[in-house]
């Protein structure tokens, strides 16, 4: 009976916060070295975010809609990939006090290309992408969230075409380290 009452009471104490998240990403594109130099490229992301938490358990979900941009260098020049990324993370928070807490998070991320799809007939970005987030961070004063995240590409980001001695098409994906700062209202 007590357990049933607690389960009914937990949803009524659930918290939802809205805010703004931004940060830097360092991308490493995975592809054949003969076709593409895959050195790290810095980009940024920014957009609205929301977090739903069950306080007694520390378990919650965060969802964001982020404008994301990063650069890619090829033998023919540089280009920028622009997308809207929607990460949906399951988050577990441990509160050390009302001032400081730590969290771990994991979940899928869905990306939608909003920039040019072709770059000089050698690179075509896919319309959408899917990846997996794994991260951790700190919650400071209940409003400031500082985190580090690794985003692992599960679906190809695009195709590189090299035209030396015939055409070679190589799919590539994108793995990204992200450092974020969010302010929750």
Buried (B, 14 or more C-beta within 10 A) or exposed (E): EEEEEEEEEEEEEEEEBEBBBBBBBBBBBBBEEEBBEBEEBEBBBBBEBBBBBBEEEBEBBBBBEBBBBBEBBBEEEEBEBBBBBBBEBBBBBEBEEEEEBEBBBBBBBBBEBEEEEEBEEBBBBBEEBBBBBBBBBBBEEBEEBEBBBBBEBEBBBBBBBBEEEEEEEBBBBBBBBBBBBBEBE
